[in-house]
């Protein structure tokens, strides 16, 4: 649980300090891709079938909202990463 999540999903550029535990407890600090994909910065919005990599790329270059483990915020990005790692991608 305390291993870096990046070791499980090497094709996504997850910050080294984000652990599996942070993802599961919504304490990673990663921004929510939903804010980018659905709330207007992407033209396709809800009418597009998004690939996991596309969704993650929307937030990959954004700064963490807080240091991992320091706070809590709901972020679909956490579960996106967990799903990609569970699928063996």
C-alpha positions in Angstrom: 0.0 0.0 0.0 2.9 2.4 0.7 4.7 1.7 -2.6 4.9 4.4 -5.2 1.9 4.1 -7.6 4.2 5.0 -10.5 5.8 1.5 -10.2 2.4 -0.1 -11.1 1.6 2.2 -14.0 4.8 3.2 -15.6 3.2 4.5 -18.8 1.5 7.4 -16.8 3.8 10.0 -15.3 2.5 9.7 -11.7 4.6 11.7 -9.2 6.9 9.3 -7.2 5.6 10.5 -3.9 2.0 9.3 -4.6 1.4 5.9 -3.2 -1.3 3.3 -3.7 -2.6 4.2 -0.2 -2.9 7.9 -1.3 -4.9 6.9 -4.4 -7.3 4.6 -2.4 -7.9 7.2 0.3 -8.3 10.1 -2.1 -5.3 11.8 -0.5 -2.9 11.9 -3.5 -3.3 15.6 -4.3 -3.8 14.8 -8.0 -6.3 17.2 -9.7 -9.6 15.7 -10.9 -9.6 15.1 -14.7 -13.4 15.6 -14.6 -12.9 19.3 -14.1 -11.0 19.4 -17.4 -13.0 16.9 -19.5 -16.5 17.7 -18.5 -16.6 21.2 -17.2 -15.6 22.9 -20.4 -11.9 23.0 -21.3 -12.3 20.1 -23.7 -14.6 20.6 -26.7 -15.8 17.0 -26.8 -17.0 17.0 -23.2 -19.5 14.3 -22.4 -20.0 13.2 -26.1 -16.5 11.6 -26.4 -15.4 8.1 -25.3 -12.2 8.9 -23.5 -9.2 6.6 -23.2 -7.6 6.5 -19.8 -4.3 8.0 -21.1 -6.2 11.0 -22.6 -7.9 11.7 -19.3 -4.7 11.4 -17.3 -2.9 13.7 -19.8 -5.3 16.5 -19.0 -4.0 16.7 -15.5 -0.5 15.2 -15.8 1.2 18.6 -16.1 -0.9 20.3 -13.4 0.7 20.7 -10.0 -0.5 18.6 -7.1 -3.3 20.3 -5.1 -1.5 19.5 -1.9 1.3 17.2 -0.7 0.2 13.6 -0.9 -1.3 12.5 2.5 -1.7 16.0 3.7 -5.4 16.5 2.8 -8.4 14.9 1.2 -10.3 15.7 -2.0 -12.5 13.6 -4.2 -10.7 13.1 -7.5 -11.7 10.6 -10.2 -8.1 10.6 -11.3 -7.2 8.4 -8.3 -9.5 5.7 -9.5 -8.5 6.1 -13.1 -4.9 5.3 -12.1 -6.0 2.3 -9.9 -8.2 1.0 -12.8 -5.3 1.2 -15.3 -3.0 -0.6 -12.9 -5.5 -3.3 -12.1 -6.1 -3.9 -15.8 -2.4 -4.6 -16.3 -1.8 -1.8 -18.8 
